[in-house]
Amino acid sequence: METIGVTPQLRPRRPRPKVVTLTERAAERVREIMARKAQDAAEPPYLGLRVGVKNGGCAGQEYVLDYATEAGPLDEVVEDKGVTILVEPKAVLFLIGTEIDYEVSKLSAKFTFRNPNETDACGCGESVTIVPATDA
């Protein structure tokens, strides 16, 4: 059966939540690093922050954080607080709802992850167990 001249009514899609967000401290630190890199004309500037998850460590998985000079064809691109975040496609379901912070203590300064999908972590805090989000 063919319908001629009828345009289907599509519901507007609800906005998707950001896969990851940054605290203001984390965004400020990333912007500082990006600004320094932009002054170095010898290398290409950073496009943004690349975030992913890989297998490893005693708890099974580790967060991967790096700076990206280009986006991959399937990267999830998130803009937050003036920072471009590129999420590796295989990591999206593991990172939904994650907040990245930057913490400074007397002995260290590091990016930390607050991930609602994390179910366990090793004692040293370097590896985690993450289950994929089921209700995106």
N, C-alpha and C positions, 0 to 999 in steps of 0.2 A: 504494500500500500504506500503510495507516494503522496506526500503533502506538498502542495505547491503554494508558494507565497506566504507561508507561515514561518515566522522567526521564533525559535524557541526562547523562552524566558529563562535566562541563566541567573542564578543567585550570585550576588557578589561574593567573592572569596573573602573569608575573614583574614586579617593580616596574620602572617606567621610570626611566632615569637623568634627572637634572635637565638641562634644556636648557642653562642657564647657572648658574654658581656665583660667589660672591664670595669674595675673600680676606678675612681678618679686617680688614685696613686699609680695604678698600673698604666693607665692611659698617659699620664704625665711622664712616666719613665720611658715608655715606648716613643712618645713624641720627642723627648730629649735625644734618644739614641738615633732616631730618624733624622733629626736636624743636624746632628754631628756628621752623620753619613752623607747628607746632602752637600756638605761643605767639601767632601773629598771627591774631586772631579775625576780622579783616576779610575774609579769603579762606578758601575751603574747605581743609581739611588735605590733604596728599598721602596717597594710598592706597599708593603704592609707586613703584618705579623702572620706567620704560618703556624697553625696549631693542628696537632694530630695525636694519635695514640698508636703505640707499637707494642708488640709482645716482648716481654722481658722482665727482669727483676724477680725477686722472690715471691711477690704477690701476683705476678702474671702479666701485668701491663705497665707501661710507663707513658707519661705525657711527653709529647715532643713539641718543642717551641723553637722557632727559628724565624729569621727574617727572610722575606721573599722579594725577589726582584721582578717576578712575573707571576701571573695567575695561571693555574692549571685549567684545562678545559672543563673539568667537573667540580672545581673548588666551589664551596659555598662561600659567598662573599658577604661579610657582615661589616657594617659601618657603625662604630660606637665611639663617642666622645672624641671625634676627630681622628680616629685610627681605623685603618682598613685591616680587617682580620680575614685571613683565608683559611677555611677549615677543609682539611683533606676529606674527600668524599667518603672514604671508609670509616672515618671517625665521627661523622655527623650524629648517628644514633647514640654513640657513647658519650657525646658532649652536650646534648640538648640540656639547656638550663644551667650550664656551667658559668661561674663567675671567676675571672682571673684577677688576682690581687698582686701587689708588689709589697713585700714585707722586708723591713730593715731591722736587724737586731744588732747586738754588740759584736757578734761574730760572723754574721752573714747578711747578705742581701739577695733576695730571690723572688721569682714569680711563684705564686702558689695557686692551686686550683680548688674551688669549692664546687664539687660536682654532686648533684643529687642522685646520680646513677652509680656512684661509687659505693661498693658494699663492704670493702675491706682495704686495709693498707698495711704494708710491712712496718716493722718497728722503726726503721730509719727514715721512713717517709718518702723514699725514692720510687717505690712502685705501689701499684694499686690493683684492686679487682673492680672492674666496671662491667655492669650489665647494660645491654642496649635499652634505650627508652622504649616503652611499649605504647605510650599515649602521647604522641607528638602533636 
